[in-house]
Amino acid sequence: MKKIINDPKRVVDESVAGFAAAHADLVRVEYDPIFVVRADAPVAGKVGLVSGGGSGHEPLHAGYVGYGMLDAAVPGAVFTSPTPDPILAATKAVDGGAGVLHIVKNYTGDVLNFETAADLAAAEGIEVRAVVTNDDVAVKDSLYTAGRRGVAGTVLVEKIAGAAAQRGDSLDEVAAVAERVNANARSMGLALTPCIVPHAGEPSFTLAEDEIEIGIGIHGEPGRERIKLEPADRLVDRLLDPILDDLPFGSGDRVLLFVNGMGGTPQLELYLAYRRAAEALGERGIEIARSLVGNYITALEMQGMSITLLKLDDEMIQLWDAPVQTAALRWGR
């Protein structure tokens, strides 16, 4: 294992400390228990947004803390859910009197620990709602989930719901927006290589030199099938076809097309994949109204990509375009 680390047991603490130092204008970090919070939190009268999960998916979630997006993010150990205590502390830290929305990826540990934290917060008089993201069409049940996994669509939920909260929507209204985005987002990914969790010291799975995994999860969970490596256009079609069939998407729809890297995939290849996805959508009469390309929800150094489509309406477009200022996404401010 070759990684730029010191002690594998302190990877998350040291990385979060570096994140805080680099983005002191946007966030502050509490260490006991550990969470990342907006520098100006709590914002009086605004719904607070909290997300989190295992580390190793950066910039998710801490990279999305700031104006127009999340109010706090709670990092667990690599690929391990945070416990209820830091989730509760983050919830209390962002409570500006209008309630708090938890955005939770559908992994069993995350769901249970956020539920426990929400119950504890309610006992202290904080109103909490939760939206569980489950946009992955690859498999229904997997190693860490009952039902579909929450993957790259989570980034879109956090941005659009964050904009709704920033403009002053109520807790019920922000939760409804988040649910609508999740309901209209579909994703699927593939892996060319595995990743190595620092405290494990070995690859999370093995692939032959000429083999790839279709439908991979963001922790290296098994997907639909293993196949021989194919040209990029064929791989894009393998991801896009199940996505299109699932919602389904059709002619006349406006979408946000999100091509995401798994951490070790160069932009050169992601834009090459975007080209084919855009071409395929055009052939079906689907309009790409907005787009996002890059490494926004990763699996450490895994080489691979995912494609997410979000069916848009006028309000979603307005909220996507609204100003955002975070470490990983910023425009309009």
C-alpha positions as CSV (number, residue, x, y, z in Angstrom):
1,M,0.0,0.0,0.0
2,K,1.4,3.4,-1.0
3,K,-0.6,6.4,0.4
4,I,0.3,9.9,1.6
5,I,-0.6,9.2,5.2
6,N,1.0,9.0,8.6
7,D,-0.9,6.8,11.0
8,P,-3.8,4.9,9.3
9,K,-5.9,5.3,12.5
10,R,-5.6,9.1,12.3
11,V,-6.2,9.6,8.6
12,V,-9.7,11.2,9.0
13,D,-8.7,13.5,11.9
14,E,-5.6,14.8,10.1
15,S,-7.5,15.2,6.8
16,V,-10.3,17.1,8.4
17,A,-7.8,19.3,10.2
18,G,-6.2,20.2,6.9
19,F,-9.6,20.8,5.4
20,A,-10.4,23.2,8.2
21,A,-7.1,25.1,7.8
22,A,-7.6,25.4,4.0
23,H,-11.2,26.6,4.2
24,A,-11.3,28.6,7.4
25,D,-13.4,31.3,5.6
26,L,-16.2,28.8,5.0
27,V,-16.1,26.3,7.9
28,R,-15.0,25.5,11.4
29,V,-14.4,22.0,12.8
30,E,-15.3,20.6,16.2
31,Y,-13.3,17.6,17.2
32,D,-15.0,16.2,20.3
33,P,-17.1,14.8,18.7
34,I,-15.9,15.5,15.2
35,F,-18.0,17.4,12.7
36,V,-17.6,20.2,10.1
37,V,-19.9,23.2,10.3
38,R,-20.5,26.4,8.5
39,A,-18.4,29.2,9.9
40,D,-21.5,31.3,10.5
41,A,-23.7,28.6,11.9
42,P,-26.3,28.6,13.2
43,V,-28.1,30.9,10.8
44,A,-31.1,32.3,12.7
45,G,-34.5,31.4,11.1
46,K,-33.0,29.1,8.5
47,V,-33.5,25.4,8.2
48,G,-30.3,23.6,9.0
49,L,-29.0,20.8,6.7
50,V,-26.8,18.0,8.0
51,S,-25.4,15.1,6.1
52,G,-22.5,12.7,6.7
53,G,-21.3,9.2,6.4
54,G,-18.1,7.3,6.1
55,S,-15.0,9.2,4.9
56,G,-13.3,8.3,1.7
57,H,-15.9,9.9,-0.6
58,E,-14.4,13.4,-0.7
59,P,-15.4,16.0,-1.5
60,L,-18.7,14.5,-0.1
61,H,-19.8,15.6,2.4
62,A,-17.5,18.3,4.1
63,G,-16.8,19.8,0.7
64,Y,-20.4,20.8,0.4
65,V,-20.6,22.7,3.7
66,G,-21.2,26.4,3.2
67,Y,-23.6,29.0,1.8
68,G,-26.4,27.5,-0.3
69,M,-25.7,23.9,0.6
70,L,-25.0,22.0,3.8
71,D,-24.8,23.6,7.3
72,A,-22.8,20.6,8.7
73,A,-21.2,17.4,7.7
74,V,-20.3,14.5,10.0
75,P,-17.4,12.3,8.9
76,G,-17.1,8.7,10.1
77,A,-14.0,6.6,9.8
78,V,-13.2,5.5,6.2
79,F,-16.3,3.7,4.8
80,T,-17.8,3.6,8.3
81,S,-20.9,5.4,9.4
82,P,-20.5,8.1,12.1
83,T,-22.0,7.3,15.4
84,P,-25.1,9.2,16.8
85,D,-23.1,11.5,19.1
86,P,-21.4,13.6,16.5
87,I,-24.6,13.7,14.4
88,L,-26.5,15.0,17.4
89,A,-23.8,17.6,18.1
90,A,-23.9,18.8,14.5
91,T,-27.7,18.9,14.5
92,K,-27.6,21.1,17.6
93,A,-24.9,23.3,16.2
94,V,-26.9,24.2,13.1
95,D,-30.3,24.6,14.7
96,G,-31.4,28.2,14.0
97,G,-34.9,27.7,15.2
98,A,-36.5,26.5,12.0
99,G,-35.7,22.8,12.3
100,V,-33.0,20.6,10.8
101,L,-33.1,18.3,7.8
102,H,-30.9,15.2,7.7
103,I,-29.8,14.0,4.3
104,V,-28.9,10.4,4.6
105,K,-27.5,8.0,2.0
106,N,-29.3,4.6,2.2
107,Y,-26.7,2.5,4.0
108,T,-27.9,0.6,7.1
109,G,-25.5,2.1,9.5
110,D,-26.1,5.6,8.3
111,V,-29.8,5.3,8.5
112,L,-29.9,3.8,12.0
113,N,-27.4,6.3,13.4
114,F,-29.1,9.3,11.9
115,E,-32.4,8.0,13.2
116,T,-31.0,7.7,16.7
117,A,-29.5,11.2,16.6
118,A,-32.8,12.6,15.3
119,D,-34.7,11.0,18.3
120,L,-32.1,12.5,20.7
121,A,-32.5,15.9,19.1
122,A,-36.3,15.7,19.3
123,A,-35.9,15.0,23.0
124,E,-34.1,18.3,23.3
125,G,-36.8,20.2,21.4
126,I,-35.3,20.3,17.9
127,E,-37.6,19.4,15.0
128,V,-35.8,17.0,12.6
129,R,-36.8,15.6,9.3
130,A,-34.8,13.1,7.3
131,V,-34.6,12.3,3.6
132,V,-32.9,9.1,2.6
133,T,-31.2,9.0,-0.9
134,N,-31.5,5.8,-2.9
135,D,-30.7,6.7,-6.6
136,D,-28.5,3.7,-7.6
137,V,-30.3,1.5,-10.1
138,A,-27.6,-1.2,-10.2
139,V,-28.9,-3.4,-7.4
140,K,-31.8,-3.5,-5.0
141,D,-30.1,-5.0,-1.9
142,S,-26.3,-5.0,-1.3
143,L,-23.6,-5.5,1.3
144,Y,-24.5,-2.4,3.3
145,T,-28.1,-1.7,2.3
146,A,-31.7,-2.8,2.3
147,G,-33.1,-1.4,-0.9
148,R,-31.2,0.8,-3.3
149,R,-28.0,2.6,-2.4
150,G,-27.6,6.3,-2.1
151,V,-24.8,7.5,-4.4
152,A,-24.1,10.5,-6.6
153,G,-27.6,11.8,-6.7
154,T,-27.0,12.8,-3.0
155,V,-24.8,15.7,-4.3
156,L,-27.7,17.0,-6.3
157,V,-30.1,16.6,-3.4
158,E,-27.7,18.6,-1.1
159,K,-27.3,21.4,-3.6
160,I,-30.9,21.9,-4.5
161,A,-32.3,21.4,-1.0
162,G,-29.6,23.6,0.3
163,A,-30.7,26.4,-2.0
164,A,-34.3,26.0,-0.9
165,A,-33.2,26.3,2.8
166,Q,-31.0,29.3,1.9
167,R,-33.9,31.2,0.3
168,G,-36.0,30.7,3.5
169,D,-38.2,27.7,2.8
170,S,-39.8,25.9,5.8
171,L,-38.6,22.5,7.0
172,D,-41.5,20.8,5.3
173,E,-40.8,22.7,2.1
174,V,-37.1,21.9,2.1
175,A,-37.8,18.2,2.8
176,A,-40.3,18.1,0.0
177,V,-37.8,19.6,-2.4
178,A,-35.2,17.0,-1.3
179,E,-37.6,14.2,-1.7
180,R,-38.5,15.4,-5.2
181,V,-34.9,15.5,-6.3
182,N,-34.2,12.0,-5.0
183,A,-37.3,10.7,-6.6
184,N,-36.2,12.0,-10.0
185,A,-32.5,11.1,-9.9
186,R,-31.1,7.8,-11.1
187,S,-27.4,6.7,-11.1
188,M,-25.2,3.8,-12.0
189,G,-21.4,3.3,-11.8
190,L,-18.5,1.1,-12.9
191,A,-15.0,0.3,-11.5
192,L,-11.8,-0.3,-13.5
193,T,-9.8,-0.9,-10.3
194,P,-10.4,-1.4,-6.6
195,C,-9.5,1.0,-3.8
196,I,-7.5,0.4,-0.6
197,V,-8.9,1.4,2.7
198,P,-6.0,2.7,4.8
199,H,-6.6,0.7,7.9
200,A,-7.1,-2.5,5.9
201,G,-4.0,-2.1,3.8
202,E,-5.2,-4.2,0.9
203,P,-7.6,-3.8,-2.1
204,S,-11.3,-4.0,-1.2
205,F,-11.8,-6.5,-4.1
206,T,-9.9,-7.8,-7.0
207,L,-10.3,-7.4,-10.8
208,A,-8.2,-8.9,-13.5
209,E,-6.2,-6.5,-15.7
210,D,-8.8,-6.8,-18.5
211,E,-11.9,-6.9,-16.2
212,I,-14.3,-4.2,-14.9
213,E,-17.3,-4.3,-12.5
214,I,-20.6,-2.8,-13.8
215,G,-22.9,-1.4,-11.1
216,I,-20.2,-1.0,-8.4
217,G,-21.0,0.7,-5.1
218,I,-19.1,3.6,-3.7
219,H,-17.5,1.3,-1.1
220,G,-16.6,-1.4,-3.6
221,E,-19.8,-3.4,-3.1
222,P,-20.5,-5.8,-5.9
223,G,-22.5,-4.6,-8.9
224,R,-24.5,-6.4,-11.6
225,E,-21.8,-8.2,-13.5
226,R,-18.1,-8.4,-14.3
227,I,-17.1,-8.0,-18.0
228,K,-14.1,-7.6,-20.1
229,L,-13.0,-4.0,-20.7
230,E,-14.9,-2.4,-23.6
231,P,-14.5,0.9,-25.5
232,A,-15.8,4.0,-23.6
233,D,-18.9,4.5,-25.7
234,R,-20.1,1.0,-25.0
235,L,-19.5,1.4,-21.3
236,V,-21.4,4.7,-21.2
237,D,-24.3,2.9,-22.9
238,R,-24.2,0.1,-20.3
239,L,-24.7,2.7,-17.6
240,L,-27.1,5.0,-19.3
241,D,-29.6,2.4,-20.7
242,P,-30.7,1.1,-17.2
243,I,-30.9,4.6,-15.9
244,L,-33.1,5.7,-18.8
245,D,-35.4,2.7,-18.4
246,D,-35.8,3.0,-14.7
247,L,-37.6,6.3,-14.1
248,P,-38.2,6.2,-17.1
249,F,-36.8,9.2,-18.9
250,G,-38.2,10.1,-22.3
251,S,-38.3,12.6,-25.2
252,G,-39.0,16.1,-24.2
253,D,-37.5,15.7,-20.7
254,R,-35.0,18.2,-19.4
255,V,-32.2,16.7,-17.3
256,L,-29.1,17.5,-15.4
257,L,-26.4,15.1,-16.7
258,F,-23.8,14.4,-14.0
259,V,-20.7,12.3,-15.0
260,N,-18.8,11.6,-11.8
261,G,-15.3,10.2,-11.2
262,M,-14.6,7.6,-8.5
263,G,-11.4,9.3,-7.4
264,G,-8.7,8.0,-9.7
265,T,-10.3,8.8,-13.1
266,P,-8.8,11.8,-15.0
267,Q,-11.0,14.6,-16.3
268,L,-9.9,13.6,-19.8
269,E,-11.8,10.4,-19.6
270,L,-14.8,11.8,-17.8
271,Y,-15.4,14.4,-20.5
272,L,-14.9,11.7,-23.2
273,A,-17.7,9.7,-21.4
274,Y,-19.8,12.9,-21.2
275,R,-19.6,13.3,-25.0
276,R,-21.1,9.9,-25.6
277,A,-23.8,10.4,-22.9
278,A,-24.8,13.7,-24.4
279,E,-25.0,12.1,-27.8
280,A,-27.1,9.2,-26.6
281,L,-29.5,11.6,-24.8
282,G,-29.8,13.8,-27.9
283,E,-30.8,10.7,-29.9
284,R,-33.7,10.1,-27.5
285,G,-34.9,13.7,-27.6
286,I,-33.8,14.4,-24.0
287,E,-32.5,18.0,-23.4
288,I,-29.5,18.5,-21.2
289,A,-30.4,21.6,-19.4
290,R,-27.6,21.5,-16.8
291,S,-24.4,19.4,-16.3
292,L,-21.7,18.5,-13.8
293,V,-18.5,16.7,-14.6
294,G,-15.7,15.8,-12.2
295,N,-14.8,13.9,-9.0
296,Y,-17.6,14.9,-6.6
297,I,-18.4,11.6,-4.8
298,T,-15.5,9.2,-4.8
299,A,-14.3,5.9,-3.4
300,L,-10.7,6.8,-2.4
301,E,-8.4,6.1,-5.4
302,M,-10.8,3.8,-7.3
303,Q,-10.6,4.2,-11.1
304,G,-14.1,4.3,-12.5
305,M,-17.1,6.6,-13.0
306,S,-20.8,6.9,-12.5
307,I,-23.5,8.6,-14.5
308,T,-26.5,10.4,-12.8
309,L,-29.5,11.8,-14.6
310,L,-31.9,14.1,-12.8
311,K,-35.2,15.0,-14.4
312,L,-35.6,18.7,-13.9
313,D,-38.5,21.1,-13.5
314,D,-38.4,24.9,-13.4
315,E,-38.0,25.1,-9.7
316,M,-35.1,22.6,-9.6
317,I,-33.3,24.6,-12.3
318,Q,-33.8,27.8,-10.4
319,L,-32.4,26.2,-7.2
320,W,-29.5,24.5,-9.0
321,D,-28.5,27.9,-10.4
322,A,-28.8,29.7,-7.0
323,P,-25.6,30.9,-5.5
324,V,-23.4,28.4,-3.6
325,Q,-20.1,28.8,-1.8
326,T,-18.5,25.7,-0.6
327,A,-15.1,24.1,-0.9
328,A,-16.2,21.9,-3.8
329,L,-19.0,23.8,-5.5
330,R,-19.2,27.6,-5.8
331,W,-20.9,29.9,-8.2
332,G,-23.0,33.0,-8.2
333,R,-21.7,34.6,-5.0
